[in-house]
Structure formats: C-alpha cells, structure tokens
Amino acid sequence: MKKVLTLAVLATLLMTGSVFAQFGRHVVAEPNATFSFGVGGAAAGPSTTNNDDSCDIGVAPAATLLLPYFEVETAARNVDTFFTVVNTSYLPQIAHVTVWTDWSMPVLDFNIFLTGYDVQSISLYDVIVNGIIAPTNPNLTAGGTSSSTTPGSASAANNANPNISLVGCTSLPGFIPANLRAAIQAALTDGTPASILGCTTTARIGSPATTHPTSTTAVGYVTIDVTSACSTTLPNSATYFTTEILFDNVFTGDYQVINKATGQNYTGANPLVHIRAVPEGGRAGNPLTGAQTNFPRTFYARFTNQAAAANTDRRQPLPTVWAARWIQGGTAGQNTNYKIWREGVTGLVTCSTASLNSALTIFEVVRFDARENPTTYTPGIIISPSVPASVTTDEADKLATSSQSFPPLSTASTDDNGWMYLNLDFASGNPSGLSDTTLHPTYDAVPQSWVTIEMTGTGSSAGLFGGEFDATWLGNGCSGAVGLSTINGGATRIGPVGGVLVCPPGAAAANCTAGTAPYTGTNTTP
C-alpha cells in the first residue's frame, strides 16, 4: 500500500555534560520480567509467576496502546476524541501512531517524539479536520499544545536512548495537505477509498455514513507503538515488525470523549488499552533465540504471521469472552452503549479486502437481568445459538444495548439493569492470526477483542450524568476457545473461563482432587 503520511516531532540533539554525567550510567535497563522459553506443550510458558510474564491485561506501562473506538464530528466540533500518551521513562521515546478505519484499513500514521517523562495530548478533530498534529497556537484550535522537545531537568538527552534513531524526524506541528485531509475524512466518514490513499478500487475501506451517528461523523480506531525511528512504515507491513518495532514497556495513556451535540452533552474518559511486550527490551530487528515470545499468539499476530518469524511483536493477546454491565431505561432514563473492537479476518489488509472486516459474526450473547434471568435469541433465527443472522459488527463498532444486536429483556422482566455475557469468537471460521502450535499445540486460536461500556442519560436525563469504563474479561488472551454455554444447549457453564472450582497444584486429596467433580476447572494456559 502506498504510504500516506508521516509527521514527526523535531528531536533536539542536545546533550550537556551534566545531563550525560547524571544519566549515562543508566542507559542499559534491566527487564522486569523473569522469562525463559519452554520446550513445547505444557512446559511452554512463563517461567515464573511474575506478573510481567502474564497474558492478563491491566493498566501498566506498555509497548502498545489501543484506542478501541473513536468518533469525531467533522462538520462541527460537537464530538471529539482526545488521547494522551505518557512516556514514563527518563529516556526519549518515539510513539508511532496509526489511525485505522473501522474496517481495519490504515489511512494515516505519524510519529510523536517524547522526551523523558514527556506527555502529549492529541485531538483527533485537529488531526482529521484541521490537519494539525499537536498545535502550538491556542487561538487556532481548542486542542492541546505541543510538548517541548527540550529535555527537562530529570530526563536524559534526546540522543541518550541507544534503541532509537533520530534520522528522518521532522518538526511538529505539521499540516496535512487539503487533498490528503479530504481523502482521510472520506475514508473515516463514508468508507470511500481514494488513489491518494493507495486505493485504485472502488471497494469501500470503511463503513458507510448511513451507519454512523451522523453522515459527517468519522469513526475508527488508533494504535500507538513504541518504535525505533520516525518511520514511514505502516503496521500492516511485515517489515514494521522485523526492523522497527521496539519492546520497551514505557507508555501509558488515556482518552476523553466530548459530545456537545444537542440532546447528548456527554463527557467520558478511560485508560487506553495497555498491551505489554513479553519478554520486554532489546533492539529492533534482533530476534531472540528459539522464539520471540511464549504467548500462543500476539496482538499483531494477524500481521506478523505474514513475516518470516511469527509473533515477532511479542505483544500480549487480548481476550475474547466478556462480562459487561448494562443499564437501560428506568425512571432516570439511562442508556448503555458497548464500544467494541474485534480482531478482523484480514492479514495484510488491502483496499479490496478491507470489507471482509465489516461483518464479523458473534458466537454467543446472553443477557442477564438483575434477578439472574437469562435471555437469548430464539432458535431458528440464528447464526449461532444466540445471535440473529442479521447481526454482525465492524472491526470497531458502537452498539446500544437496547438495539437488536442484543437479546431483548424477557417480557416478564421489569428490571432496568443487569449484565451481558459476550463470547466474541466468530460464529464460524478461524481468526486471521495463526497460533504458535510448536510451543502450544493444544491452543485453539480465537479472535481478540476489547469492550468498553458507555453509560449516559437519555431523554430528560441527557447530559446529567455519564461514565465510561472497561468491561470485565472472563478469560485472558491465552485462554483459547470457549464452547457454547448450557443456556444455549452447550456444555460450558457461563463464568470465569478457567472454571470456578479449581484444584490448585499440590492440594491434598482431602481438600480437592483435580479432574474429579466438582473440581474440574483449570487455571493453566495452553
């Protein structure tokens, strides 16, 4: 694919004697994780119980940040999404930002140079509509200001990080040309491809405007990676992972949504998804002995499996099975939306294959009311035993719990709240990213996902309250496939993926016997 755009902050190459003396002896950092490669099967996996060796996703310094879903009203600044990247280390870092359509087509990327302990906020309205990254003129836009490229008193010099190259970095702010900006807006608001984005086909690369909140609302998702250079390489290219991506867990971040539209008046905020590299550290393009990671698959597996070595990104995989709260209706007039990111079916996505990520099926959804009553779709109108044939999701989507995408409340129920069981595996077929069957021969690969819950007031309560938070994952990204639940005629009890009656290793037979009912659960990874 033709490269779209790369803008990078100017790296000021200053290194004073005092700064060098203070930080030079700390250039080489020791990794936090205690890690060694397994030899296959059950022996493969992290060598300790150190949390840094885990598939569990939490809010901790990471190598990749994910904004699962964004909205920007391009006609008027009624809706904007901001995100912030924080460099928690004293060394300078380069953040490579990619903006994707909701069908997983990258349409824009740029680089942010962060000095040690630096922070940078980005308004997607500024980027998509004004064509500016990190503006410095407060009268030009309501967005944030560009952070300084001069190291602070507690941070190292701009050339102190041995893992990054400053060659090719240019200054921010930078302006996106009008013709390119128009193409980006068309791609994000109506899925319209353009030759300037490398597309020679008329096939859509994102969802049509008729499915958006307004015909001028841009939607998509964003990834932010720690990398070695101000790169022109897109993350759906194999060379991005074999020559440029880094593995230092140094970034944290958050996002804010501001909705000033009539009848909305909503503000929400939440951490970005923090995806750690395990094992962490090392230079770009320097493969480890034997394998890159013990994970059965990784966040970027769908792209790295096109490369010579699979899973070279080392990023934690994301979960598939979720428990998500909902509040709907009631005297307060409340509404819940689920913002859902799901791994698409394409590997190296092209202009002609992006549409394959427009109709991702769902394996199972069950709605529980506040009195534990489950509802699911009636057999006969299903693609799997719980979802009607007409319901699918884009790779990045926002769905109201009151919509037909989810089972309705029982006619006998008057409850206005409960929770939803979401198994976001595909109804059929395999995920795009292959798993590491050498180290993990029993792993049944499943597509990754992330679910964020947005709760707001509606009607007379619009603008009075709102909140945004992540749903609860019931199994992590190493858990593998989960079968159909007993509620829909299957054999799997809804609950934590490892089971609720687990017999720990070394337990006395008087306490529990592994594999004997009721102690049939397992908390082991494949």
C-alpha positions as CSV (number, residue, x, y, z in Angstrom):
1,M,0.0,0.0,0.0
2,K,1.2,3.5,-0.8
3,K,2.4,5.3,2.3
4,V,0.0,8.0,3.4
5,L,1.8,10.5,5.7
6,T,4.4,10.6,8.4
7,L,4.8,13.7,10.6
8,A,7.3,13.6,13.5
9,V,8.4,16.0,16.2
10,L,11.8,17.6,15.7
11,A,14.3,15.9,18.0
12,T,16.6,18.5,19.5
13,L,20.0,16.9,19.6
14,L,21.3,18.4,22.8
15,M,23.3,16.6,25.4
16,T,25.1,18.7,28.0
17,G,27.9,17.4,30.1
18,S,25.9,17.5,33.3
19,V,23.0,15.5,31.8
20,F,25.3,12.9,30.4
21,A,27.0,12.5,33.8
22,Q,23.7,12.1,35.5
23,F,22.1,9.6,33.2
24,G,24.9,8.0,31.1
25,R,25.4,5.1,33.6
26,H,21.7,4.2,33.4
27,V,21.3,3.8,29.6
28,V,21.0,0.0,29.7
29,A,17.9,-1.1,31.6
30,E,17.3,-4.5,33.1
31,P,13.9,-6.1,32.1
32,N,11.3,-6.6,34.8
33,A,10.2,-10.0,33.6
34,T,11.8,-13.2,34.6
35,F,11.4,-15.3,31.5
36,S,12.7,-18.3,29.7
37,F,11.4,-20.3,26.7
38,G,9.6,-23.6,27.2
39,V,10.2,-26.7,25.3
40,G,6.8,-27.3,24.0
41,G,3.4,-28.4,25.2
42,A,2.6,-28.0,28.8
43,A,6.1,-27.0,29.6
44,A,5.9,-23.9,27.4
45,G,5.1,-20.7,29.1
46,P,6.4,-18.1,31.5
47,S,9.0,-19.5,33.9
48,T,7.7,-17.6,37.0
49,T,4.6,-16.2,38.5
50,N,5.9,-12.6,37.9
51,N,3.0,-10.5,36.7
52,D,5.2,-9.3,33.9
53,D,5.1,-12.8,32.4
54,S,1.3,-12.8,32.2
55,C,-1.3,-12.7,29.5
56,D,-3.5,-10.7,31.8
57,I,-4.2,-7.2,30.5
58,G,-4.1,-4.3,33.1
59,V,-3.2,-0.6,33.3
60,A,0.6,-0.8,33.4
61,P,3.4,0.8,31.3
62,A,3.2,-0.9,27.9
63,A,4.7,-1.1,24.5
64,T,1.5,-0.6,22.6
65,L,-1.6,1.4,23.4
66,L,-5.0,0.8,21.7
67,L,-7.9,3.3,21.4
68,P,-10.6,0.8,20.5
69,Y,-13.1,3.2,19.0
70,F,-13.3,6.9,18.3
71,E,-15.9,9.3,17.0
72,V,-15.2,12.8,15.5
73,E,-18.0,15.1,14.2
74,T,-16.2,16.6,11.2
75,A,-18.9,19.2,10.2
76,A,-18.9,20.9,13.6
77,R,-16.9,20.3,16.7
78,N,-19.8,18.7,18.5
79,V,-18.0,15.4,19.1
80,D,-14.3,15.0,19.6
81,T,-12.0,12.3,20.9
82,F,-8.7,13.1,22.5
83,F,-5.9,10.7,23.5
84,T,-2.8,11.2,25.6
85,V,0.5,9.4,25.5
86,V,2.8,9.5,28.5
87,N,6.5,8.4,28.4
88,T,7.1,7.1,32.0
89,S,10.9,6.6,31.4
90,Y,13.7,9.1,31.7
91,L,14.9,8.1,28.2
92,P,13.4,9.7,25.0
93,Q,11.0,7.5,23.0
94,I,9.2,7.6,19.6
95,A,5.5,6.8,19.5
96,H,4.2,5.6,16.2
97,V,0.5,6.5,15.8
98,T,-1.7,4.8,13.3
99,V,-5.3,5.8,12.5
100,W,-7.4,2.9,11.1
101,T,-10.9,2.8,9.6
102,D,-13.5,0.7,11.4
103,W,-12.7,-2.0,8.8
104,S,-9.0,-2.1,9.7
105,M,-7.6,-0.1,6.8
106,P,-4.7,2.3,7.9
107,V,-5.3,5.7,6.4
108,L,-2.9,7.9,8.4
109,D,0.1,7.5,10.6
110,F,2.5,9.9,12.3
111,N,5.3,9.9,14.9
112,I,5.4,11.7,18.2
113,F,8.9,12.3,19.7
114,L,8.7,12.2,23.5
115,T,11.5,13.4,25.7
116,G,12.0,11.6,29.0
117,Y,8.9,11.9,31.3
118,D,7.1,13.7,28.5
119,V,3.3,13.8,27.8
120,Q,1.5,14.6,24.6
121,S,-2.3,15.0,24.0
122,I,-3.8,14.7,20.5
123,S,-7.2,15.8,19.4
124,L,-8.5,13.7,16.5
125,Y,-10.6,16.6,15.4
126,D,-7.4,18.6,15.0
127,V,-5.8,15.8,13.0
128,I,-8.7,14.8,10.8
129,V,-10.5,18.2,10.2
130,N,-7.8,20.9,10.8
131,G,-5.0,18.7,9.5
132,I,-2.8,19.6,12.5
133,I,-0.9,17.4,15.0
134,A,-0.2,18.9,18.4
135,P,-0.9,22.5,17.6
136,T,1.0,25.3,19.4
137,N,-1.3,28.2,18.6
138,P,-4.1,28.2,21.2
139,N,-6.1,30.6,19.0
140,L,-6.1,28.2,16.1
141,T,-7.9,25.3,17.8
142,A,-9.2,24.1,21.1
143,G,-6.8,21.2,21.0
144,G,-3.8,20.6,23.2
145,T,-0.4,22.2,22.8
146,S,2.7,20.5,21.5
147,S,5.0,19.4,24.3
148,S,8.6,20.7,24.4
149,T,11.3,18.7,22.6
150,T,13.9,20.1,25.2
151,P,14.6,17.5,27.9
152,G,13.5,18.6,31.5
153,S,15.8,18.6,34.4
154,A,15.0,15.0,35.3
155,S,15.1,13.5,31.8
156,A,18.0,12.3,29.7
157,A,19.3,14.0,26.5
158,N,17.4,13.4,23.3
159,N,20.1,11.1,21.9
160,A,20.5,9.1,25.1
161,N,18.3,6.1,24.0
162,P,20.5,3.6,22.2
163,N,17.5,1.8,20.7
164,I,16.2,4.8,18.6
165,S,17.4,6.7,15.6
166,L,16.6,10.3,15.2
167,V,17.4,10.3,11.4
168,G,14.4,11.4,9.4
169,C,12.5,13.1,12.2
170,T,11.0,16.4,11.2
171,S,9.1,19.1,13.2
172,L,5.7,19.3,14.6
173,P,3.3,20.9,14.3
174,G,2.8,19.9,10.7
175,F,-0.1,20.5,8.3
176,I,-1.8,17.7,6.4
177,P,-2.4,18.9,2.8
178,A,-6.0,19.7,2.0
179,N,-6.4,16.9,-0.7
180,L,-5.0,14.3,1.7
181,R,-7.1,15.6,4.6
182,A,-10.2,15.3,2.4
183,A,-9.4,11.7,1.5
184,I,-8.8,10.8,5.1
185,Q,-12.2,12.3,6.1
186,A,-14.0,10.5,3.3
187,A,-12.4,7.2,4.4
188,L,-13.4,7.6,8.0
189,T,-16.9,9.1,7.5
190,D,-18.1,7.1,4.5
191,G,-15.5,4.4,3.8
192,T,-14.7,5.9,0.5
193,P,-11.3,4.9,-0.9
194,A,-9.1,7.3,-2.8
195,S,-6.0,7.0,-5.0
196,I,-4.1,9.3,-2.7
197,L,-4.5,6.6,0.0
198,G,-3.1,4.0,-2.4
199,C,-6.5,2.6,-3.5
200,T,-7.3,2.1,-7.1
201,T,-10.5,0.2,-6.5
202,T,-14.0,1.5,-5.8
203,A,-14.5,-1.0,-2.9
204,R,-15.2,0.5,0.5
205,I,-12.4,0.6,3.1
206,G,-14.8,1.6,6.0
207,S,-18.4,1.6,7.0
208,P,-20.9,3.9,5.0
209,A,-22.1,7.2,6.5
210,T,-25.6,5.8,6.8
211,T,-24.4,3.6,9.7
212,H,-22.8,6.5,11.7
213,P,-24.4,8.8,14.2
214,T,-24.4,11.5,11.5
215,S,-23.4,11.5,7.9
216,T,-20.3,13.5,8.8
217,T,-19.1,11.5,11.8
218,A,-15.7,9.9,11.4
219,V,-15.2,6.6,13.2
220,G,-12.3,4.2,13.6
221,Y,-9.6,3.1,16.0
222,V,-6.0,4.0,16.8
223,T,-2.8,2.1,17.7
224,I,0.3,3.6,19.3
225,D,3.5,1.6,19.3
226,V,7.0,2.3,20.8
227,T,9.3,2.2,17.8
228,S,13.0,2.7,16.8
229,A,12.6,5.5,14.2
230,C,10.4,8.2,12.8
231,S,9.1,5.6,10.4
232,T,7.2,5.7,7.1
233,T,6.2,2.0,7.5
234,L,2.6,1.0,8.3
235,P,1.8,-1.6,10.9
236,N,0.2,-3.9,8.4
237,S,3.6,-4.4,6.8
238,A,5.7,-7.3,7.8
239,T,8.9,-5.2,7.8
240,Y,7.4,-3.0,10.5
241,F,7.8,-5.9,13.0
242,T,11.1,-7.3,11.8
243,T,13.0,-4.0,11.6
244,E,11.3,-1.1,13.5
245,I,9.0,-2.1,16.4
246,L,10.5,-2.0,19.9
247,F,9.7,-3.9,23.1
248,D,10.1,-1.4,25.9
249,N,7.1,-1.1,28.3
250,V,7.2,2.6,28.8
251,F,3.9,4.1,27.6
252,T,0.7,4.8,29.5
253,G,-2.2,6.8,28.2
254,D,-5.9,7.7,28.4
255,Y,-8.6,9.1,26.2
256,Q,-11.5,11.5,26.5
257,V,-14.7,11.8,24.5
258,I,-16.5,15.2,24.4
259,N,-20.0,15.2,22.9
260,K,-21.7,18.6,22.8
261,A,-24.4,17.6,20.4
262,T,-28.0,18.6,21.2
263,G,-29.6,16.0,23.5
264,Q,-26.2,14.5,24.4
265,N,-23.9,16.8,26.3
266,Y,-21.7,13.9,27.4
267,T,-18.1,13.6,28.5
268,G,-16.4,10.3,29.1
269,A,-12.8,9.2,29.9
270,N,-11.0,5.9,30.3
271,P,-7.5,4.5,30.1
272,L,-6.3,3.3,26.7
273,V,-5.8,-0.5,26.4
274,H,-2.3,-1.1,27.7
275,I,-0.6,-4.0,25.8
276,R,2.8,-5.1,27.2
277,A,5.7,-6.7,25.4
278,V,6.8,-10.0,27.0
279,P,9.7,-10.5,27.1
280,E,10.5,-6.8,27.1
281,G,13.5,-5.0,25.9
282,G,16.1,-5.3,23.2
283,R,16.7,-3.6,19.9
284,A,14.5,-3.6,16.8
285,G,15.1,-6.4,14.4
286,N,17.1,-8.5,16.8
287,P,15.3,-11.9,17.1
288,L,15.5,-13.9,20.3
289,T,17.0,-17.4,20.4
290,G,14.4,-20.0,19.7
291,A,11.2,-17.9,19.6
292,Q,10.1,-14.3,20.1
293,T,7.6,-15.0,22.9
294,N,5.9,-17.8,24.7
295,F,2.5,-16.4,24.0
296,P,0.4,-18.8,21.9
297,R,-0.3,-15.7,19.7
298,T,0.1,-12.0,20.0
299,F,-1.8,-8.7,19.5
300,Y,-0.3,-8.2,16.0
301,A,-0.4,-12.0,15.1
302,R,-2.5,-11.4,12.0
303,F,0.3,-9.3,10.6
304,T,3.4,-10.9,11.9
305,N,2.4,-14.3,10.7
306,Q,3.0,-13.0,7.3
307,A,6.6,-12.4,8.3
308,A,9.5,-14.9,8.4
309,A,9.1,-15.3,12.1
310,A,5.7,-15.4,13.8
311,N,4.7,-13.3,16.8
312,T,7.7,-11.0,16.5
313,D,5.8,-8.2,18.1
314,R,5.8,-10.0,21.5
315,R,2.6,-8.1,22.5
316,Q,0.1,-9.6,24.8
317,P,-3.0,-11.1,23.1
318,L,-6.4,-9.6,24.0
319,P,-9.4,-11.6,25.5
320,T,-12.4,-12.9,23.7
321,V,-15.0,-13.6,26.5
322,W,-16.5,-10.7,28.5
323,A,-19.0,-9.7,31.2
324,A,-20.4,-6.3,30.5
325,R,-22.8,-4.3,32.7
326,W,-25.9,-2.5,31.3
327,I,-28.5,0.0,32.5
328,Q,-31.4,0.6,30.1
329,G,-34.4,2.8,30.6
330,G,-35.9,3.2,34.1
331,T,-37.2,6.4,35.8
332,A,-33.8,8.1,35.3
333,G,-33.8,7.5,31.5
334,Q,-30.5,5.7,31.2
335,N,-28.7,4.2,28.2
336,T,-25.7,1.9,27.7
337,N,-23.5,1.6,24.6
338,Y,-20.8,-1.0,24.1
339,K,-17.8,0.2,22.2
340,I,-16.3,-3.0,20.7
341,W,-13.0,-3.6,19.0
342,R,-12.6,-7.0,17.4
343,E,-9.7,-8.6,15.5
344,G,-10.5,-8.7,11.8
345,V,-10.1,-11.6,9.4
346,T,-7.6,-10.0,7.1
347,G,-3.8,-10.2,7.4
348,L,-2.1,-7.6,5.3
349,V,-5.3,-5.7,4.5
350,T,-5.7,-4.1,1.1
351,C,-8.2,-1.7,-0.4
352,S,-10.1,-4.6,-1.9
353,T,-10.1,-6.9,1.3
354,A,-10.9,-4.3,4.0
355,S,-14.7,-5.1,3.5
356,L,-14.0,-8.6,5.0
357,N,-13.8,-6.9,8.3
358,S,-17.3,-5.3,8.0
359,A,-19.4,-8.2,9.1
360,L,-17.7,-10.1,11.9
361,T,-20.1,-12.7,13.4
362,I,-20.6,-13.4,17.1
363,F,-20.5,-16.8,18.7
364,E,-22.8,-16.2,21.7
365,V,-24.5,-13.4,23.6
366,V,-26.7,-13.9,26.7
367,R,-28.4,-11.0,28.6
368,F,-29.0,-11.4,32.4
369,D,-31.4,-9.1,34.2
370,A,-31.0,-8.0,37.8
371,R,-32.7,-11.2,39.0
372,E,-30.3,-13.5,37.2
373,N,-32.8,-14.4,34.4
374,P,-31.1,-15.1,31.1
375,T,-32.5,-14.2,27.7
376,T,-31.1,-15.2,24.3
377,Y,-32.4,-15.3,20.8
378,T,-34.9,-18.0,19.8
379,P,-33.6,-20.9,17.8
380,G,-34.5,-20.7,14.2
381,I,-33.3,-17.1,13.6
382,I,-29.7,-17.6,14.5
383,I,-26.2,-17.7,13.0
384,S,-25.1,-19.5,16.2
385,P,-27.3,-20.5,19.1
386,S,-27.7,-17.0,20.4
387,V,-27.4,-14.3,17.7
388,P,-29.8,-13.5,14.9
389,A,-28.5,-13.9,11.3
390,S,-28.7,-10.2,10.5
391,V,-26.4,-9.1,13.4
392,T,-22.7,-8.6,12.9
393,T,-20.2,-6.0,13.9
394,D,-17.5,-3.9,12.2
395,E,-14.0,-4.4,13.5
396,A,-14.5,-1.2,15.6
397,D,-18.1,-0.5,16.4
398,K,-20.5,1.1,18.9
399,L,-23.8,-0.7,19.7
400,A,-26.6,0.3,22.1
401,T,-27.7,-2.5,24.4
402,S,-31.3,-1.5,23.5
403,S,-30.6,-2.4,19.9
404,Q,-31.5,-5.6,18.1
405,S,-27.8,-6.6,18.3
406,F,-28.5,-8.0,21.7
407,P,-31.2,-10.2,23.1
408,P,-34.2,-8.3,24.5
409,L,-35.4,-8.4,28.1
410,S,-37.9,-11.1,28.9
411,T,-41.4,-9.7,28.6
412,A,-42.0,-10.7,32.3
413,S,-38.9,-8.7,33.5
414,T,-39.2,-5.1,34.7
415,D,-35.6,-4.8,35.5
416,D,-33.7,-1.8,34.1
417,N,-30.2,-3.2,34.6
418,G,-28.1,-6.4,34.6
419,W,-25.1,-7.8,32.7
420,M,-24.3,-9.3,29.3
421,Y,-22.2,-12.4,28.6
422,L,-20.3,-11.8,25.4
423,N,-18.4,-14.5,23.6
424,L,-16.9,-12.6,20.8
425,D,-15.4,-15.6,19.0
426,F,-16.6,-15.9,15.4
427,A,-19.7,-17.9,14.8
428,S,-17.7,-20.0,12.3
429,G,-14.3,-19.9,10.7
430,N,-10.9,-19.2,12.2
431,P,-9.2,-16.0,13.3
432,S,-6.8,-14.4,10.9
433,G,-3.7,-14.8,13.1
434,L,-2.3,-18.3,13.4
435,S,-1.2,-19.6,16.8
436,D,2.2,-20.9,17.8
437,T,1.5,-24.6,17.5
438,T,5.1,-25.6,18.2
439,L,5.1,-24.3,21.8
440,H,1.4,-24.5,22.3
441,P,0.0,-27.5,20.3
442,T,-3.3,-27.6,22.1
443,Y,-4.2,-23.9,21.7
444,D,-7.4,-23.2,19.8
445,A,-6.9,-19.7,18.4
446,V,-9.7,-17.2,18.8
447,P,-10.1,-13.6,17.6
448,Q,-9.1,-10.9,20.1
449,S,-11.4,-8.1,21.3
450,W,-11.9,-5.3,23.7
451,V,-15.2,-4.0,25.2
452,T,-15.8,-0.6,26.7
453,I,-19.0,0.4,28.4
454,E,-20.5,3.9,27.9
455,M,-23.4,4.8,30.3
456,T,-25.3,8.1,29.7
457,G,-28.6,9.7,30.5
458,T,-31.2,9.9,27.7
459,G,-34.4,12.0,27.2
460,S,-34.9,14.4,30.1
461,S,-31.7,13.0,31.8
462,A,-29.5,13.7,28.8
463,G,-26.3,15.4,29.9
464,L,-27.0,15.0,33.6
465,F,-24.6,12.0,34.1
466,G,-22.3,9.7,32.2
467,G,-19.4,7.3,32.6
468,E,-17.1,5.1,30.6
469,F,-15.2,2.0,31.8
470,D,-13.9,-1.3,30.5
471,A,-16.0,-4.5,30.7
472,T,-14.6,-7.4,32.6
473,W,-12.8,-10.1,30.7
474,L,-13.6,-13.6,31.8
475,G,-10.6,-15.2,30.2
476,N,-7.4,-13.6,29.0
477,G,-5.9,-13.7,25.6
478,C,-4.2,-17.1,26.2
479,S,-7.4,-18.9,27.3
480,G,-8.3,-20.3,23.9
481,A,-11.8,-21.1,22.6
482,V,-14.8,-21.4,24.8
483,G,-17.7,-23.6,23.9
484,L,-21.4,-22.9,23.7
485,S,-23.0,-22.3,27.1
486,T,-25.5,-24.6,28.8
487,I,-28.1,-21.8,28.4
488,N,-28.0,-22.4,24.7
489,G,-27.8,-26.1,24.8
490,G,-24.0,-26.5,25.1
491,A,-21.8,-28.0,27.7
492,T,-20.0,-24.8,29.1
493,R,-21.1,-23.1,32.2
494,I,-21.0,-19.3,31.9
495,G,-18.4,-17.9,34.2
496,P,-14.6,-17.4,34.5
497,V,-13.0,-19.3,31.6
498,G,-10.8,-21.4,34.0
499,G,-13.7,-22.6,36.0
500,V,-15.0,-21.7,39.5
501,L,-13.9,-24.9,41.3
502,V,-10.2,-25.2,40.5
503,C,-7.9,-27.7,42.3
504,P,-4.6,-25.9,42.8
505,P,-1.3,-27.8,42.2
506,G,-0.2,-29.8,45.3
507,A,-3.6,-29.8,47.0
508,A,-4.3,-32.7,49.3
509,A,-6.9,-35.2,48.1
510,A,-8.9,-34.4,51.2
511,N,-9.3,-30.9,50.0
512,C,-9.8,-31.5,46.3
513,T,-8.9,-33.9,43.6
514,A,-8.0,-32.5,40.2
515,G,-10.3,-33.7,37.4
516,T,-12.8,-35.1,39.8
517,A,-16.2,-33.4,40.1
518,P,-16.8,-30.7,41.2
519,Y,-13.1,-29.8,40.8
520,T,-12.9,-29.9,37.1
521,G,-11.8,-26.3,36.4
522,T,-8.3,-25.3,35.3
523,N,-6.4,-22.1,35.5
524,T,-3.5,-23.2,33.3
525,T,-2.6,-21.6,30.0
526,P,-2.1,-23.8,26.9
